[in-house]
């Protein structure tokens, strides 16, 4: 028997699964695109091929008003962030898939997986920001005229904390459910 609220939760989980897949795909596209950008700028250092009479270097430096060093640095940093987002989106997609398979978020496995997702939502962006800062420092020494780039992850910390708190609520729901169904086994989730 599905209640109206559980039906809404399942619809939201399905939306979460779809959005996670979209973010994963776009992260992979961004990752590959940045690698292709770095390779193409490296292979054609003199501007190699032209589009409408202008080289790629000319387009980047003139129209975008950034130096080649900034372009290389931005793409290198974007590779790091895209990789982190792809990993996080994959974990989120797996959570939503498992929740939909279980038919409820109120399972011990689901609560444990949501806790892990919350921790990863905090740790992966923190790690990618650290790696990006190191990449920026290295690239700014390797190239001249690299502009200041800003990258922060304040939103991911709040989202991660929300997932952790929700995991406790889901664990409590599983405990309440277990009292009415003694055959359900508890899987350790301690905080």
C-alpha positions as CSV (number, residue, x, y, z in Angstrom):
1,X,0.0,0.0,0.0
2,X,1.5,3.3,-1.1
3,X,0.5,6.5,0.7
4,X,0.2,9.8,-1.2
5,X,3.3,11.1,0.6
6,X,5.4,8.0,-0.3
7,X,4.2,8.4,-3.9
8,X,5.5,12.0,-3.8
9,X,8.8,10.8,-2.3
10,X,9.1,8.2,-5.1
11,X,8.4,10.8,-7.8
12,X,11.1,13.1,-6.3
13,X,13.5,10.2,-6.1
14,X,12.9,9.5,-9.8
15,X,13.5,13.2,-10.6
16,X,16.7,13.0,-8.5
17,X,17.8,9.9,-10.4
18,X,17.2,11.6,-13.7
19,X,19.0,14.8,-12.7
20,X,21.9,12.8,-11.3
21,X,22.2,11.1,-14.7
22,X,22.1,14.4,-16.5
23,X,24.7,16.0,-14.2
24,X,26.9,12.8,-14.7
25,X,26.6,13.1,-18.5
26,X,27.3,16.8,-18.6
27,X,30.3,16.4,-16.2
28,X,31.8,13.7,-18.5
29,X,31.2,16.0,-21.5
30,X,32.8,18.9,-19.7
31,X,35.8,16.7,-18.7
32,X,36.4,15.4,-22.2
33,X,35.8,18.9,-23.7
34,X,38.4,20.5,-21.5
35,X,40.9,17.8,-22.3
36,X,40.2,18.3,-26.0
37,X,40.5,22.0,-25.5
38,X,43.9,21.7,-23.8
39,X,45.1,19.3,-26.5
40,X,43.9,21.4,-29.4
41,X,45.6,24.5,-27.9
42,X,48.8,22.6,-27.4
43,X,48.8,20.9,-30.8
44,X,48.2,24.2,-32.6
45,X,50.4,26.6,-30.6
46,X,50.4,29.1,-33.5
47,X,46.7,29.0,-33.9
48,X,46.9,26.1,-36.5
49,X,43.5,26.3,-38.0
50,X,41.2,29.2,-38.7
51,X,37.5,29.8,-38.2
52,X,36.2,32.7,-40.3
53,X,39.7,34.0,-40.9
54,X,40.6,34.0,-37.1
55,X,42.7,31.5,-35.3
56,X,41.5,29.8,-32.1
57,X,44.2,31.7,-30.1
58,X,42.9,35.0,-31.6
59,X,39.3,34.1,-30.6
60,X,40.3,33.3,-27.1
61,X,42.6,36.2,-26.5
62,X,40.6,38.9,-28.4
63,X,37.0,38.0,-28.0
64,X,37.1,36.3,-24.6
65,X,39.6,38.9,-23.4
66,X,41.7,36.3,-21.5
67,X,45.3,35.1,-21.8
68,X,46.2,31.7,-23.1
69,X,47.6,30.9,-19.6
70,X,44.2,31.7,-18.1
71,X,42.5,29.5,-20.7
72,X,44.8,26.6,-19.9
73,X,44.4,27.1,-16.2
74,X,40.6,27.4,-16.4
75,X,40.4,24.2,-18.4
76,X,42.7,22.3,-16.0
77,X,40.6,23.4,-13.1
78,X,37.4,22.5,-14.9
79,X,38.7,19.0,-15.5
80,X,39.2,18.6,-11.7
81,X,35.7,19.9,-10.9
82,X,34.0,17.9,-13.7
83,X,35.7,14.7,-12.4
84,X,34.5,15.4,-8.9
85,X,30.9,16.2,-10.0
86,X,30.8,13.0,-12.1
87,X,31.8,10.9,-9.2
88,X,29.3,12.6,-6.9
89,X,26.5,12.4,-9.4
90,X,27.2,8.7,-9.9
91,X,26.9,8.1,-6.1
92,X,23.7,10.2,-6.0
93,X,22.2,8.3,-9.0
94,X,23.0,5.0,-7.3
95,X,21.3,6.2,-4.1
96,X,18.1,7.2,-5.9
97,X,18.1,4.0,-7.9
98,X,18.4,1.9,-4.8
99,X,15.7,4.0,-3.0
100,X,13.4,3.5,-5.9
101,X,14.1,-0.3,-6.0
102,X,13.4,-0.5,-2.2
103,X,10.2,1.5,-2.6
104,X,10.9,3.6,0.4
105,X,13.7,5.8,1.8
106,X,13.1,4.3,5.3
107,X,15.4,1.3,5.1
108,X,18.7,0.8,7.0
109,X,20.6,0.3,3.7
110,X,19.1,3.5,2.3
111,X,19.9,5.5,5.4
112,X,23.5,4.2,5.3
113,X,23.8,5.1,1.7
114,X,22.3,8.6,2.3
115,X,24.8,9.1,5.1
116,X,27.6,8.2,2.7
117,X,26.2,10.5,0.1
118,X,26.1,13.4,2.6
119,X,29.7,12.8,3.6
120,X,30.8,12.6,0.0
121,X,28.8,15.7,-0.9
122,X,31.0,17.6,1.7
123,X,34.3,15.8,1.0
124,X,34.4,15.6,-2.8
125,X,33.9,19.3,-3.4
126,X,36.3,20.1,-0.6
127,X,38.9,17.8,-2.2
128,X,38.3,19.2,-5.7
129,X,38.6,22.8,-4.4
130,X,41.9,21.9,-2.8
131,X,43.2,20.1,-5.9
132,X,41.9,23.1,-8.0
133,X,43.8,25.5,-5.8
134,X,47.0,23.5,-6.2
135,X,46.4,23.3,-9.9
136,X,45.9,27.1,-10.0
137,X,49.1,27.7,-8.1
138,X,51.1,25.4,-10.4
139,X,49.6,26.8,-13.6
140,X,50.0,30.5,-12.5
141,X,53.7,29.8,-12.1
142,X,54.0,28.0,-15.4
143,X,52.1,30.7,-17.4
144,X,52.3,34.4,-17.4
145,X,49.2,36.6,-17.1
146,X,46.9,34.0,-15.4
147,X,43.9,35.8,-14.1
148,X,42.6,35.3,-10.5
149,X,40.0,32.5,-10.5
150,X,37.4,32.0,-7.8
151,X,36.1,28.6,-6.7
152,X,34.1,27.8,-3.6
153,X,32.0,25.0,-2.3
154,X,29.8,26.5,0.5
155,X,26.6,25.1,-1.1
156,X,27.9,21.6,-1.0
157,X,28.6,21.7,2.7
158,X,25.0,22.7,3.4
159,X,23.7,20.0,1.0
160,X,25.9,17.4,2.6
161,X,24.8,18.3,6.1
162,X,21.1,18.1,4.9
163,X,21.8,14.6,3.5
164,X,23.4,13.5,6.8
165,X,20.4,14.8,8.8
166,X,18.0,13.2,6.4
167,X,19.8,9.9,6.8
168,X,19.1,10.0,10.5
169,X,15.4,10.6,9.8
170,X,15.4,7.7,7.4
171,X,17.1,5.5,9.9
172,X,14.5,6.4,12.5
173,X,11.8,5.6,9.9
174,X,13.4,2.2,9.4
175,X,13.6,1.6,13.1
176,X,9.8,2.4,13.5
177,X,9.1,0.2,10.5
178,X,11.1,-2.6,12.0
179,X,9.0,-2.5,15.2
180,X,6.0,-3.3,13.0
181,X,7.9,-5.8,10.8
182,X,10.3,-7.8,13.0
183,X,11.6,-9.8,10.0
184,X,13.4,-6.7,8.7
185,X,17.1,-6.8,9.7
186,X,19.0,-3.8,10.9
187,X,22.3,-2.9,9.3
188,X,24.6,-0.9,11.5
189,X,24.5,2.9,11.0
190,X,26.0,4.7,13.9
191,X,26.7,8.4,14.1
